[in-house]
Amino acid sequence: MTLNDLVFLPLVPGKTDFSNFDCGRNDINDFFLNDASDYQEELFGKTYVFVPEDTPTNIVAAFTVANASIFTKRLPNARKKKIGYEVHQSKGLINYPAVLLGRLGVDLRYQHAHLGPQIIDFVAQWFTSDDNKSGCRHLIVDAYNEPGLIDFYQRNGLKLFFSTEQQEREYRALDVNISEKLETRLMYRDLILLKRNSLRAK
Ligand SMILES: CC(C)(COP(=O)(O)OP(=O)(O)OC[C@H]1O[C@@H](n2cnc3c(N)ncnc32)[C@H](O)[C@@H]1OP(=O)(O)O)[C@@H](O)C(=O)NCCC(=O)NCCS
């Protein structure tokens, strides 16, 4: 199965039913089931689902997106320069516009078939398409801090903002004296190549 075999729909509060959706992670299941509608009504993030055409109540995958930005002032110098270089090759902005892929889940019955990577590419293309209403240079995720998941995002073109958790603690204004593992790690993908390649293909 690929995304092309599925129908793409926005969440409709009071209608879209996540009660049969299980991506194997309780907090994400719980978010889609109980919070995604309110979150959307409050304009915090929009949720979308992929469903089979013949059984639209059977949610295969879901994700939530929200506007975001990369605030470069608190980034370590090396990362600031790298992002600035990737963007301008010389000067840097204080903020780079981005989209946050805040939640992503594929139902357990459909995992390991590369739908997750296709959704990442879909979101990246969507937010660089001509009809996107605002500028969006990067895709950001706040990934659970588990090696398998960080690898998954790295395989799909995302990079860690910070090479150490200590740097990330400082950026997030967390207590730097606490040595507990961070729950999540910020990652990003520059979308410009996608945009340039799509222009070349026209
Ligand atoms: C992460 C996710 C979206 C990937 O979707 P998918 O369609 O299964 O993607 P793929 O088919 O490319 O498989 C991803 C690979 O990464 C691995 N992977 C994903 N999450 C992992 C984790 N937490 N730990 C270890 N490995 C993990 C999978 O085992 C899989 O490898 P395999 O097929 O060789 O076994 C899906 O696993 C999922 O919904 N997980 C639960 C929710 C979640 O953690 N979302 C991310 C929030 S940051």
The ligand as an SDF file (V2000), in Angstrom:
LIG
                    3D

 48 50  0  0  0  0  0  0  0  0999 V2000
    7.3970    6.2680   13.3220 C   0  0  0  0  0  0  0  0  0  0  0  0
    6.3240    5.7410   12.3570 C   0  0  0  0  0  0  0  0  0  0  0  0
    5.4250    6.9050   11.9240 C   0  0  0  0  0  0  0  0  0  0  0  0
    7.0240    5.1390   11.1400 C   0  0  0  0  0  0  0  0  0  0  0  0
    6.0420    4.8000   10.1780 O   0  0  0  0  0  0  0  0  0  0  0  0
    6.2010    3.5140    9.1950 P   0  0  0  0  0  0  0  0  0  0  0  0
    5.2040    3.6870    8.1130 O   0  0  0  0  0  0  0  0  0  0  0  0
    6.1420    2.2700    9.9920 O   0  0  0  0  0  0  0  0  0  0  0  0
    7.6790    3.7630    8.6440 O   0  0  0  0  0  0  0  0  0  0  0  0
    8.6790    2.6580    7.9800 P   0  0  0  0  0  0  0  0  0  0  0  0
    7.9090    1.6180    7.2730 O   0  0  0  0  0  0  0  0  0  0  0  0
    9.6900    3.4260    7.2070 O   0  0  0  0  0  0  0  0  0  0  0  0
    9.3770    2.0120    9.2320 O   0  0  0  0  0  0  0  0  0  0  0  0
   10.1110    2.8050   10.1080 C   0  0  0  0  0  0  0  0  0  0  0  0
   11.2680    2.0340   10.6910 C   0  0  0  0  0  0  0  0  0  0  0  0
   11.7360    2.7500   11.8380 O   0  0  0  0  0  0  0  0  0  0  0  0
   11.6590    1.8990   12.9760 C   0  0  0  0  0  0  0  0  0  0  0  0
   11.1650    2.6250   14.1170 N   0  0  0  0  0  0  0  0  0  0  0  0
   10.1500    3.5200   14.1580 C   0  0  0  0  0  0  0  0  0  0  0  0
    9.9980    3.9390   15.4270 N   0  0  0  0  0  0  0  0  0  0  0  0
   10.9320    3.3220   16.1660 C   0  0  0  0  0  0  0  0  0  0  0  0
   11.2830    3.3370   17.5390 C   0  0  0  0  0  0  0  0  0  0  0  0
   10.6260    4.0990   18.4150 N   0  0  0  0  0  0  0  0  0  0  0  0
   12.3140    2.5670   17.9480 N   0  0  0  0  0  0  0  0  0  0  0  0
   12.9810    1.7720   17.0850 C   0  0  0  0  0  0  0  0  0  0  0  0
   12.6910    1.7090   15.7790 N   0  0  0  0  0  0  0  0  0  0  0  0
   11.6790    2.4660   15.3360 C   0  0  0  0  0  0  0  0  0  0  0  0
   10.6600    0.8150   12.6250 C   0  0  0  0  0  0  0  0  0  0  0  0
   10.9080   -0.3220   13.3770 O   0  0  0  0  0  0  0  0  0  0  0  0
   10.8610    0.6280   11.1520 C   0  0  0  0  0  0  0  0  0  0  0  0
   11.9100   -0.2210   10.8240 O   0  0  0  0  0  0  0  0  0  0  0  0
   11.6260   -1.6730   10.1430 P   0  0  0  0  0  0  0  0  0  0  0  0
   10.4940   -1.5150    9.1610 O   0  0  0  0  0  0  0  0  0  0  0  0
   12.9440   -2.0040    9.5070 O   0  0  0  0  0  0  0  0  0  0  0  0
   11.2720   -2.5430   11.2730 O   0  0  0  0  0  0  0  0  0  0  0  0
    5.4710    4.6130   13.0010 C   0  0  0  0  0  0  0  0  0  0  0  0
    6.3650    3.6210   13.4930 O   0  0  0  0  0  0  0  0  0  0  0  0
    4.5910    5.0820   14.1540 C   0  0  0  0  0  0  0  0  0  0  0  0
    3.4580    5.5250   13.9400 O   0  0  0  0  0  0  0  0  0  0  0  0
    5.1050    4.9490   15.3830 N   0  0  0  0  0  0  0  0  0  0  0  0
    4.3290    5.3070   16.5930 C   0  0  0  0  0  0  0  0  0  0  0  0
    4.1220    6.7860   16.7260 C   0  0  0  0  0  0  0  0  0  0  0  0
    5.4280    7.5540   16.7760 C   0  0  0  0  0  0  0  0  0  0  0  0
    6.3760    7.1890   17.4760 O   0  0  0  0  0  0  0  0  0  0  0  0
    5.4710    8.6550   16.0100 N   0  0  0  0  0  0  0  0  0  0  0  0
    6.6240    9.5430   15.9320 C   0  0  0  0  0  0  0  0  0  0  0  0
    6.4870   10.6090   16.9370 C   0  0  0  0  0  0  0  0  0  0  0  0
    7.9450   11.6250   17.0280 S   0  0  0  0  0  0  0  0  0  0  0  0
  1  2  1  0
  2  3  1  0
  2  4  1  0
  2 36  1  0
  4  5  1  0
  5  6  1  0
  6  7  2  0
  6  8  1  0
  6  9  1  0
  9 10  1  0
 10 11  2  0
 10 12  1  0
 10 13  1  0
 13 14  1  0
 14 15  1  0
 15 16  1  0
 15 30  1  0
 16 17  1  0
 17 18  1  0
 17 28  1  0
 18 19  1  0
 18 27  1  0
 19 20  2  0
 20 21  1  0
 21 22  1  0
 21 27  2  0
 22 23  1  0
 22 24  2  0
 24 25  1  0
 25 26  2  0
 26 27  1  0
 28 29  1  0
 28 30  1  0
 30 31  1  0
 31 32  1  0
 32 33  2  0
 32 34  1  0
 32 35  1  0
 36 37  1  0
 36 38  1  0
 38 39  2  0
 38 40  1  0
 40 41  1  0
 41 42  1  0
 42 43  1  0
 43 44  2  0
 43 45  1  0
 45 46  1  0
 46 47  1  0
 47 48  1  0
M  END
$$$$
